[in-house]
Amino acid sequence: EEEVVEDEDMELENEMQKEDAEDEDDEDEEDDELHPKIAKLVAAHREKKSPRWTNRQRTLVISSRGISFRVRHLLADLRGLLPHAKKDAKLDRKEKINEVLPEICEMRNCNNCIFIEMRKKRDVYMWVSKMPHGPSIKFAVHNIHTLDELKLTGNCLKGSRHLVQFSSDFDSTPENKLMKEMLYQAFAVPNQHPKSKPFVDHIISFFLLDGHIWFRNYQVSWPTDGKKGKSEETHLVEIGPRFVLEPIRIFEGTFGGPTLHINEQYVKRTVPAKYKE
């Protein structure tokens, strides 16, 4: 009797497995018979499970209060160049940036931070920091020229991705390699970013010369298909903005911490007391 019961149980399990297999085949047939629009929505939903936007780099571009109009326009130009940039309210000078900025970056889901501050209404400094544990670099900014001021002939689509170019001098020393990597992560637009356009029409360049980093933005004029000649070759037209960064110090943490490298050639600009008003 026990053997008969076991045989019956096996038969029931086999029948249930056959029914499940038939149901799955019916579902597959229904998917094949879906309307084309519904099938496209289903395919889009499946793609969302494995998005192409894998490099989730975001950069917070922020400044302190008391900046001049020129620095404010430079801040707006940088935000326009970076589709993956996030913005926030200006920070008060009395606030500790090493405590406040990491919290803002955490709330805004930002991996990098570009912070611009102005001291004594003339000295402009730019911080480039990696969140949440550092390192961070402090630069002095010189020779600022904004887009509205230059009025150059170059042009590019807002939100398009750009190439990031570095001169070969960045590979000479370890501190230059670190600066190159941090600038690349802060300024490079991730592939397939939702706010970026799917083509490249301009290039951002960093040139290291005489201990200073020269920033330039150029339009790339690609040659058209089927035409040959000097006028149809790839050439660059400057767009702007332009500025010069002078490294001051590299810190291990975010906006502070132990010093990894200090630029001994940097001389802080001071005004003699007899010339002060």
C-alpha positions in Angstrom: 0.0 0.0 0.0 2.8 2.4 0.8 4.3 1.8 -2.7 1.0 2.6 -4.3 0.7 5.9 -2.4 4.2 6.9 -3.4 3.5 6.2 -7.1 0.4 8.3 -6.9 2.3 11.2 -5.4 4.9 11.0 -8.1 2.3 11.1 -10.8 0.7 14.2 -9.2 4.0 16.0 -9.1 4.7 15.2 -12.7 1.3 16.5 -13.8 1.8 19.7 -11.8 5.2 20.3 -13.4 3.7 19.8 -16.9 1.0 22.3 -16.1 3.5 24.9 -14.9 5.6 24.4 -18.1 2.5 24.8 -20.2 1.6 28.0 -18.3 5.1 29.4 -18.9 4.8 28.6 -22.6 1.5 30.4 -22.8 3.0 33.5 -21.1 5.8 33.6 -23.6 3.4 33.4 -26.5 1.4 36.3 -24.9 4.6 38.4 -24.7 5.3 37.6 -28.4 1.8 38.7 -29.3 1.9 42.0 -27.5 1.2 45.3 -29.2 4.4 46.9 -30.6 4.0 50.0 -28.3 3.5 47.8 -25.2 6.4 45.6 -26.2 8.6 48.8 -26.4 7.5 49.9 -22.9 8.3 46.4 -21.6 11.8 46.5 -23.2 12.4 50.0 -21.7 11.4 48.8 -18.3 13.8 45.9 -18.6 16.7 48.2 -19.6 16.1 50.3 -16.5 17.1 47.3 -14.3 20.6 47.5 -15.9 21.1 51.2 -16.8 23.9 52.3 -19.0 24.7 55.3 -16.7 27.1 53.4 -14.5 29.6 56.2 -13.6 27.5 58.1 -11.1 29.8 61.1 -10.6 28.2 64.4 -9.6 29.9 67.6 -8.8 28.7 70.3 -6.4 29.6 73.8 -7.6 29.2 76.3 -4.8 30.6 79.5 -3.5 30.8 81.6 -0.4 29.1 85.0 0.2 30.9 88.2 -0.7 32.2 87.2 -4.1 32.5 89.8 -6.9 30.4 90.0 -10.0 33.2 88.5 -12.1 33.5 85.5 -9.8 29.7 85.1 -9.8 29.7 85.0 -13.6 32.6 82.5 -13.6 30.5 80.3 -11.2 27.6 80.4 -13.6 29.8 79.5 -16.6 31.2 76.5 -14.8 27.7 75.3 -14.0 26.7 75.7 -17.6 29.7 73.7 -18.7 29.0 70.7 -16.4 25.6 69.0 -17.0 26.3 66.8 -14.0 26.8 69.8 -11.7 24.6 70.5 -8.7 24.2 73.9 -7.0 23.2 75.1 -3.6 22.9 78.3 -1.6 26.0 80.3 -0.9 27.8 79.6 2.3 28.3 82.1 5.1 31.9 83.1 5.7 31.6 82.1 9.4 30.6 78.6 8.6 33.3 75.8 8.8 33.5 74.4 5.2 35.1 71.1 6.4 31.9 70.4 8.4 29.1 72.0 6.3 30.1 71.1 2.7 30.4 67.3 3.3 26.9 67.3 4.7 25.6 69.2 1.7 27.3 66.9 -0.7 25.8 63.9 1.1 22.3 65.4 0.8 22.8 66.2 -2.9 24.5 62.8 -3.6 27.7 64.5 -4.9 31.0 62.7 -5.2 33.1 65.9 -5.9 32.9 69.5 -4.8 34.2 72.7 -6.4 34.1 75.5 -3.8 35.0 79.1 -4.7 35.7 81.8 -2.1 36.9 85.3 -2.1 39.0 87.0 0.6 39.7 90.7 1.1 37.5 91.4 -2.0 40.4 90.6 -4.3 41.9 87.2 -3.6 40.0 84.3 -5.2 40.5 80.7 -4.1 39.1 77.5 -5.6 38.8 74.2 -3.6 38.5 70.9 -5.5 37.7 68.1 -3.1 36.7 64.4 -3.3 33.9 63.3 -1.1 33.5 62.1 1.6 37.0 61.3 2.8 39.2 63.5 0.6 41.8 64.4 -0.6 41.3 68.1 -1.5 43.3 70.8 -3.3 43.4 74.5 -2.7 44.1 76.8 -5.7 44.6 80.5 -6.1 42.7 81.8 -9.1 44.2 84.4 -11.4 43.3 86.1 -14.7 39.6 85.4 -14.7 37.8 86.0 -18.0 34.1 85.0 -18.3 32.0 84.2 -21.4 30.2 87.5 -21.5 33.5 89.4 -21.2 35.5 87.5 -23.9 32.8 87.4 -26.7 34.7 84.8 -28.7 33.4 83.2 -31.9 33.4 79.6 -30.5 30.1 78.1 -29.6 28.8 74.7 -28.4 25.5 73.2 -27.4 24.6 73.5 -23.7 24.6 70.2 -22.0 26.8 68.4 -24.6 29.6 66.2 -23.3 33.2 67.5 -23.6 36.6 65.9 -23.9 39.0 66.6 -21.0 42.6 67.1 -22.1 45.7 67.4 -20.0 49.3 68.3 -21.0 52.0 65.7 -20.7 53.6 67.7 -17.8 50.9 66.3 -15.4 52.6 62.9 -15.5 56.0 64.3 -14.2 55.4 64.2 -10.4 53.1 62.4 -8.0 51.4 65.6 -6.9 50.7 66.5 -10.5 49.2 63.1 -11.2 46.9 63.6 -8.2 45.8 67.0 -9.4 45.2 65.5 -12.9 43.0 62.7 -11.5 41.0 65.0 -9.2 40.4 67.6 -11.9 39.3 64.9 -14.3 36.8 63.4 -11.9 35.4 66.8 -11.1 35.1 68.2 -14.7 34.5 65.0 -16.8 30.8 64.4 -17.7 29.8 60.7 -17.1 28.7 58.7 -20.1 24.9 58.4 -20.6 24.2 61.1 -18.0 20.5 62.0 -18.2 21.2 65.7 -18.5 23.9 65.4 -21.1 23.6 65.4 -24.9 24.9 62.2 -26.7 27.7 63.8 -28.7 30.9 65.8 -28.3 31.4 69.3 -29.7 33.9 71.0 -27.4 37.0 70.2 -25.4 38.2 71.4 -21.9 42.0 71.7 -21.7 44.4 72.0 -18.7 47.9 73.1 -19.4 50.6 72.9 -16.8 53.2 75.7 -17.3 55.5 77.5 -14.8 53.8 75.9 -11.9 50.3 77.2 -13.0 47.4 75.4 -14.5 45.9 77.2 -17.5 42.2 76.4 -18.2 40.8 76.8 -21.7 37.5 75.7 -23.4 37.5 75.1 -27.2 34.8 74.3 -29.7 35.7 71.3 -31.9 34.7 71.7 -35.6 34.6 68.2 -37.0 35.1 67.7 -40.8 32.0 67.0 -42.8 31.8 63.7 -44.8 32.5 63.8 -48.5 34.5 67.1 -48.5 38.2 67.5 -48.4 40.4 70.5 -48.1 42.1 72.8 -45.5 38.8 74.5 -44.7 37.2 71.1 -43.8 39.9 69.9 -41.4 39.3 69.5 -37.7 40.1 72.8 -35.9 39.5 74.4 -32.5 37.8 77.7 -31.8 38.0 79.1 -28.2 34.7 79.6 -26.4 35.6 80.6 -22.8 35.8 81.0 -19.9 39.5 81.1 -19.1 41.4 81.3 -15.9 44.7 80.3 -14.3 45.0 78.0 -11.2 48.0 78.2 -8.9 48.2 75.2 -6.5 48.7 76.2 -2.9 48.4 73.0 -0.8 47.0 69.4 -1.1 45.2 68.1 2.0 44.5 64.5 2.9 41.0 65.1 4.1 38.0 67.2 2.9 38.9 70.9 3.1 41.6 70.2 5.7 43.6 67.6 7.5 47.2 66.6 7.1 49.2 68.2 4.4 50.3 65.9 1.5 52.0 68.6 -0.6 52.7 72.3 -0.3 53.8 74.6 -3.1 56.8 76.4 -1.8 56.9 78.7 -4.9 53.5 80.2 -4.0 53.7 83.7 -2.5 50.7 85.2 -0.9 49.8 88.5 -2.3 49.8 91.2 0.4 49.3 95.0 0.3 51.7 97.2 2.3 50.0 99.1 5.2 50.9 102.5 3.7 48.9 101.7 0.6 45.8 100.5 2.5 42.9 102.9 2.7 
